[in-house]
Amino acid sequence: MMYLNKYLLTSGKPIVNGINESKEGVEHGNLQMASDLEAGKSRLINTLSQFPATALWLLHRYEADASKPEQAVEELTVTLAKIKNHYLLASLTFSGRGFKDKVHADEKRQLIEALRIFPFSIEDLLVLTELIIYAFKTRDDCEQPAKNPRDWVFKRLRESSRRDKLKLPDIIDAMRASQFDEQFLFLSGADMQRYVTDIIDAEHLWLSSRQALAEANSGLVLFIANRYRCGFLDFDDLVQEGQSGLLRAIDKFDYNLGFQFSTYAAYWVRQAMSRAMSRCERVVRVPCEQVANIHKVLRAKTQLLSKTGREPTLKELAEYSKIPDEQINAILSISQTAVSLENLDGDEESLAPIAFLEQRIFAQPFKKIEQSDLKAWIGKAIKILDPREIKVICCHFGINTDNEMTLQEIGAELHLTRERVRQIQVMALKKMKLNYGEQLMSFL
């Protein structure tokens, strides 16, 4: 025992220190990759801001959506207004329009500053990068780089991963056909060639750091997915959802705040997995905010039941959970589980819920087919009769008419006696029985 205590006292500290040093090394690597990612992203935004075409694309992309209430963020609206103002002034003061170059340079500088503070999304940066690169390749006054297979800048200019999906030729043609000069939108040939190289370098640093940070923390996704393993969602699907949450954490993480990346990423990974599970555990999908309300009401119901020993009323649930009365009924109704109408147990002796339901709305499909066939055979049988026999049969049996008529009423209409109408009816029925009797008897 003495030797065991001595071993624990002497060897315990190095083990703990080793674990702490390992964790600190991992977090240091995460912060370094996050720093490189932020540097590449900032450099890419600064370079894209040099092109007025970026401002034109943003205005077409976001101005239509800015009027919607759910997207009307005040900061975004103000930034778009500044970009639009400086963009129009810069286009008016462009050299060759009768204005001074100093005024144009000042407006261009203010437009660049407004673009730098715009909250670009990941999709915005990817699309704008492809747009500028495609415009560079299609310009005549830009010198294309020499072919060097080992040069990744050359490879980036030749690849077309997203070009077909974005319809870039149509966008470029629309910009060139507008009232704005191509030299103004995409700068001169020399400037564009220099900035395109910077764009490719910044994009490479940004995306490579993003991929490296995601690969370094893939083990965190597996660890959390193992804890959320359940029967109705496969482990691979959980990992896939966790990876999407990890990528969102990477895009939103700010290393300058001093927090550990793994702690920040674990929140987004857990959120992505829990939302995927809430979508899959129900036959009818319930919004995520309603799932939180369902858990809150059910938890309040359980607590009140344990305290009072009886089922709580709706008013008590509303007061305890602090949810309005009118929402309690809706929450309890959507919290019910779906029950299959068919018998899924495979037991033929047990009755399924559908066996106890009376069908009053829809007619049986075989009944519809039978009525359709009967109507068709009766129509064929009537066609072999003469007009007076057709009149008697249709009026007496209510075929293609609203009401059935007696023989006396038919005779009055045809100026015949009741006995004569009866004789005509007997003759018509014999004709129908002789030709189509076997087919019509099958429906009895």
C-alpha positions in Angstrom: 0.0 0.0 0.0 2.8 2.4 0.8 4.5 1.8 -2.5 1.2 2.2 -4.3 0.6 5.6 -2.6 4.1 6.6 -3.4 3.6 5.7 -7.1 0.4 7.6 -7.3 1.9 10.6 -5.7 5.0 10.6 -7.9 3.5 9.5 -11.2 0.1 11.2 -11.0 1.3 14.7 -11.6 3.3 14.0 -14.8 0.3 12.1 -16.2 -2.0 15.0 -15.5 0.5 17.5 -16.8 0.9 15.4 -20.0 -2.8 15.4 -20.6 -3.0 19.1 -20.0 0.0 19.7 -22.3 -1.7 17.6 -25.0 -4.9 19.5 -24.7 -3.0 22.8 -24.8 -1.2 21.7 -27.9 -4.4 20.8 -29.7 -6.0 24.1 -28.7 -2.9 26.0 -29.8 -3.1 24.2 -33.1 -6.8 25.1 -33.4 -6.1 28.7 -32.7 -3.3 28.8 -35.2 -5.5 27.3 -37.9 -8.3 29.7 -37.0 -5.9 32.6 -37.2 -4.7 31.5 -40.7 -8.4 31.0 -41.7 -9.3 34.5 -40.5 -6.2 36.0 -42.2 -7.1 34.3 -45.5 -10.7 35.4 -45.3 -9.9 39.0 -44.5 -7.3 39.1 -47.3 -9.9 37.7 -49.8 -12.5 40.2 -48.7 -10.0 43.1 -49.1 -9.0 42.0 -52.5 -12.6 41.4 -53.7 -13.5 44.9 -52.4 -11.2 46.4 -55.0 -13.6 45.4 -57.8 -16.8 47.6 -58.2 -18.3 44.4 -59.7 -18.5 43.0 -56.2 -20.7 46.0 -55.1 -23.0 45.5 -58.2 -23.4 41.8 -57.4 -24.2 42.4 -53.8 -26.8 45.0 -54.7 -28.5 42.6 -57.0 -28.2 39.8 -54.5 -29.4 41.5 -51.3 -31.5 44.5 -52.3 -34.6 42.5 -53.2 -34.4 40.5 -49.9 -33.7 43.5 -47.6 -37.4 44.6 -47.8 -38.5 41.3 -46.2 -39.2 41.5 -42.5 -37.2 38.4 -41.6 -34.1 39.6 -43.4 -34.4 43.3 -42.7 -31.4 43.6 -40.4 -30.7 47.2 -39.7 -27.0 47.0 -40.0 -27.1 45.1 -43.3 -29.6 47.7 -44.7 -27.4 50.6 -43.7 -24.3 49.0 -45.2 -26.1 48.2 -48.5 -27.3 51.9 -48.6 -23.7 53.1 -48.2 -22.4 50.7 -50.8 -25.1 51.7 -53.3 -24.4 55.4 -52.7 -20.6 55.2 -53.2 -21.0 52.8 -56.1 -23.2 55.2 -58.0 -21.0 58.2 -57.3 -17.8 56.2 -58.2 -19.4 55.2 -61.5 -20.4 58.8 -62.3 -17.0 60.1 -61.5 -15.2 57.4 -63.5 -12.4 58.9 -65.7 -13.6 59.8 -69.2 -17.0 61.1 -68.0 -15.8 64.7 -67.5 -15.0 64.5 -63.8 -11.7 64.8 -61.9 -9.7 61.7 -61.1 -9.3 62.9 -57.5 -13.0 62.8 -56.9 -13.3 59.4 -58.4 -10.4 58.1 -56.3 -12.0 59.4 -53.1 -15.4 57.8 -54.0 -13.6 54.5 -54.9 -11.8 54.5 -51.6 -15.0 55.0 -49.7 -16.7 52.2 -51.7 -13.8 49.8 -50.8 -14.2 50.7 -47.1 -17.9 50.0 -47.3 -17.4 46.7 -49.0 -14.8 45.6 -46.4 -17.2 45.9 -43.5 -20.0 44.1 -45.3 -20.9 40.7 -43.6 -20.0 38.4 -46.5 -21.4 34.8 -46.2 -19.4 31.8 -47.3 -21.5 31.4 -50.4 -20.9 35.1 -51.3 -17.2 34.7 -51.2 -17.2 31.5 -53.3 -19.5 33.0 -55.9 -17.6 36.3 -56.2 -14.3 34.5 -56.4 -15.5 32.4 -59.3 -17.0 35.5 -60.9 -13.8 37.5 -60.8 -11.7 34.6 -62.1 -14.1 33.9 -64.9 -14.2 37.6 -65.9 -10.4 37.6 -65.9 -10.2 34.5 -68.2 -12.6 36.0 -70.7 -11.0 39.4 -71.0 -8.8 40.1 -74.0 -6.5 42.6 -72.4 -5.4 40.3 -69.6 -2.3 38.2 -70.0 -2.9 34.6 -69.1 -0.3 32.8 -67.0 2.1 30.4 -68.7 1.3 26.7 -68.5 2.9 25.2 -65.5 1.2 22.0 -64.2 2.9 22.3 -60.8 1.7 25.8 -60.3 -1.6 25.7 -58.2 -2.5 29.2 -59.4 -2.6 27.9 -63.0 -4.6 24.9 -61.9 -7.1 27.1 -60.1 -7.6 29.2 -63.2 -8.3 26.1 -65.3 -10.6 24.3 -62.9 -14.4 24.8 -63.2 -15.9 23.2 -60.0 -18.8 25.7 -59.6 -18.8 27.5 -62.9 -21.5 25.5 -64.6 -23.9 25.7 -61.7 -23.6 29.5 -61.2 -24.3 30.4 -64.9 -21.3 32.8 -64.8 -21.3 33.6 -68.6 -24.8 35.0 -68.3 -23.9 37.2 -65.3 -20.8 38.5 -67.0 -22.6 39.2 -70.2 -25.3 41.1 -68.3 -22.7 43.2 -66.5 -20.9 44.0 -69.8 -24.2 44.9 -71.5 -25.2 47.3 -68.7 -24.5 51.0 -68.7 -21.3 50.6 -66.6 -17.9 50.4 -68.2 -16.0 47.1 -68.0 -12.9 49.0 -67.1 -14.8 50.4 -64.1 -16.3 47.1 -63.0 -13.2 44.9 -63.4 -10.4 47.5 -63.4 -7.7 47.6 -66.0 -6.0 44.5 -67.4 -2.8 44.9 -65.3 -4.6 45.7 -62.1 -7.0 42.8 -62.6 -4.2 40.4 -63.2 -2.4 41.4 -60.0 -5.6 41.2 -57.9 -6.7 37.9 -59.4 -3.4 36.3 -58.2 -4.0 37.8 -54.7 -7.5 36.4 -54.8 -6.3 32.9 -55.6 -3.6 33.0 -52.9 -6.1 34.3 -50.3 -8.7 31.7 -51.3 -6.2 28.9 -51.0 -5.1 30.0 -47.5 -8.7 30.4 -46.4 -10.1 27.1 -47.7 -7.0 25.0 -46.8 -7.1 26.4 -43.2 -10.8 25.7 -43.1 -10.3 22.1 -44.2 -7.4 21.5 -41.9 -9.4 22.8 -38.9 -12.3 20.5 -39.8 -10.1 17.5 -40.2 -8.3 18.2 -36.9 -11.6 18.3 -35.0 -13.3 15.3 -36.7 -12.6 13.2 -33.7 -14.8 15.6 -31.6 -17.7 15.0 -34.0 -17.2 11.2 -33.6 -17.1 11.5 -29.8 -20.3 13.5 -29.6 -22.0 11.3 -32.2 -21.3 8.2 -30.1 -23.1 9.8 -27.2 -26.1 10.7 -29.3 -26.3 7.2 -30.9 -30.0 6.0 -31.1 -32.2 3.6 -33.0 -34.0 5.9 -35.4 -30.9 7.7 -36.8 -27.9 5.9 -38.1 -24.4 6.6 -36.8 -23.2 7.8 -40.2 -26.1 10.2 -40.5 -25.3 11.6 -37.0 -21.7 12.1 -38.0 -22.8 13.8 -41.2 -25.0 16.2 -39.3 -22.2 16.8 -36.8 -19.8 17.7 -39.6 -22.2 20.3 -40.9 -22.4 21.8 -37.4 -18.6 21.7 -37.2 -18.3 23.7 -40.4 -20.8 26.2 -39.2 -18.7 26.6 -36.0 -15.6 27.1 -38.0 -17.2 29.8 -40.1 -18.5 31.6 -37.0 -15.6 31.2 -34.6 -13.6 34.3 -33.5 -10.2 33.4 -32.1 -9.7 36.9 -30.8 -12.2 36.4 -28.0 -9.9 33.9 -26.3 -12.2 30.9 -26.0 -11.3 27.3 -26.8 -12.4 26.2 -30.3 -13.4 22.7 -29.1 -15.8 24.1 -26.5 -17.3 26.5 -29.1 -17.6 23.8 -31.8 -19.1 21.2 -29.4 -22.2 23.5 -29.0 -22.8 23.7 -32.8 -22.2 20.0 -33.3 -24.6 19.0 -30.5 -27.2 21.5 -31.9 -26.9 20.0 -35.4 -27.3 16.4 -34.1 -30.2 17.2 -31.8 -32.1 19.0 -34.5 -31.5 16.1 -36.9 -32.9 13.7 -34.3 -35.9 15.9 -33.7 -36.6 15.9 -37.5 -36.3 12.1 -37.8 -38.0 10.9 -34.6 -41.5 12.1 -35.7 -43.5 11.2 -38.8 -44.6 14.8 -39.1 -41.7 17.2 -38.7 -42.1 19.7 -35.8 -40.2 23.0 -35.9 -37.2 23.2 -33.5 -38.6 26.0 -31.4 -41.8 24.0 -30.9 -39.8 21.0 -29.8 -38.3 23.1 -27.0 -41.8 24.2 -26.0 -43.0 20.5 -26.0 -40.2 19.5 -23.7 -40.9 22.4 -21.4 -44.6 21.6 -21.2 -44.0 17.8 -20.7 -41.4 18.5 -18.0 -43.9 20.9 -16.2 -46.6 18.3 -16.5 -44.4 15.6 -14.9 -43.3 17.9 -12.1 -46.9 19.0 -11.3 -48.0 15.4 -11.4 -45.4 14.4 -8.8 -46.3 17.3 -6.6 -50.1 17.1 -6.6 -50.6 13.4 -7.5 -53.2 14.2 -10.2 -53.2 15.4 -13.8 -52.7 19.2 -14.0 -55.2 21.4 -15.8 -54.4 23.5 -18.7 -54.4 26.6 -16.6 -52.0 25.1 -14.1 -49.6 24.1 -17.0 -49.8 27.6 -18.4 -48.9 29.2 -15.1 -46.2 26.8 -14.2 -44.5 26.8 -17.7 -45.2 30.5 -18.3 -46.7 29.8 -21.7 -50.0 31.5 -22.8 -53.1 29.4 -22.4 -53.9 29.4 -26.1 -50.6 27.8 -27.0 -50.9 24.9 -24.4 -53.5 23.1 -26.4 -51.5 23.5 -29.7 -48.4 22.2 -28.0 -50.1 19.2 -26.5 -51.7 18.3 -29.8 -48.5 18.3 -31.8 -46.7 16.4 -29.0 -48.8 13.3 -29.6 -47.0 10.4 -31.3 -48.2 9.1 -34.6 -50.0 5.7 -34.6 -50.0 3.4 -37.7 -53.4 2.4 -38.9 -52.1 -0.9 -40.3 -51.1 -3.9 -38.2 -47.3 -3.8 -38.2 -46.7 -6.6 -35.6 -47.4 -9.3 -38.1 -50.0 -10.9 -35.9 -53.0 -11.8 -38.1 -55.3 -12.4 -35.1 -54.8 -8.9 -33.6 -56.9 -6.1 -35.2 -55.3 -3.0 -36.5 -56.8 0.5 -35.7 -58.1 0.7 -39.3 -60.4 -2.2 -38.6 -62.4 -0.1 -36.1 -62.8 2.9 -38.4 -65.9 3.2 -40.5 -65.3 4.4 -44.1 -67.7 7.1 -45.0 -65.9 9.4 -47.3 -64.3 7.3 -50.1 -66.1 4.5 -52.0 -64.6 1.2 -52.4 -62.5 1.0 -55.6 -64.1 -2.3 -56.7 -67.5 -0.7 -56.2 -66.5 2.1 -58.5 -65.3 -0.3 -61.2 -68.5 -2.4 -60.9 -70.7 0.7 -61.4 -68.7 1.9 -64.3 -68.9 -1.5 -66.1 -72.6 -1.8 -65.4 -73.2 1.7 -66.8 -71.2 0.8 -69.9 -73.2 -2.5 -70.6 -76.5 -0.8 -70.0 -75.5 1.9 -72.5 -74.7 -0.8 -75.1 -78.0 -2.6 -74.5 -80.0 0.6 -74.9 -78.4 1.4 -78.3 -80.1 -1.6 -79.9 -83.6 -0.3 -79.2 -85.7 2.0 -81.3 -86.3 5.6 -80.2 -89.8 4.9 -78.6 -88.4 1.9 -76.7 -85.5 3.9 -75.5 -87.9 6.6 -74.3 -90.0 4.1 -72.3 -87.0 2.3 -70.7 -85.1 5.5 -69.7 -88.2 7.3 -68.3 -89.5 4.3 -66.4 -86.1 3.2 -64.8 -84.7 6.7 -64.5 -81.8 6.3 -66.9 -80.2 9.6 -67.8 -83.1 11.4 -66.2 -83.6 13.1 -62.8 -86.9 11.3 -61.8 -88.6 7.9 -62.6 -92.0 8.0 -64.3 -94.9 5.6 -64.1 -96.3 3.8 -67.2 -99.4 6.1 -67.0 -97.2 9.2 -67.1 -95.2 7.9 -70.0 -98.3 7.0 -71.9 -99.7 10.5 -71.4 -96.5 12.0 -72.8 -96.5 9.6 -75.8 -100.3 9.7 -76.3 -100.5 5.9 -75.7 -102.5 3.8 -73.3 -100.8 2.4 -70.2 -101.2 -1.2 -71.6 -99.5 -0.2 -74.8 -96.6 1.3 -72.9 -96.3 -1.9 -70.9 -96.2 -4.0 -74.0 -93.4 -1.7 -75.5 -91.5 -2.1 -72.3 -91.7 -5.9 -72.3 -90.5 -6.0 -75.9 -87.6 -3.7 -75.1 -86.5 -5.8 -72.1 -86.7 -9.0 -74.2 -84.4 -7.4 -76.8 -81.9 -6.4 -74.1 -82.0 -9.8 -72.5 -81.5 -11.6 -75.8 -78.4 -9.6 -76.7 -76.8 -8.6 -73.4 -78.6 -10.8 -70.8 -75.6 -12.8 -69.8 -73.4 -9.8 -69.3 -76.1 -7.9 -67.2 -76.9 -11.0 -65.1 -73.3 -11.1 -63.9 -73.9 -7.9 -61.9 -76.7 -9.4 -59.8 
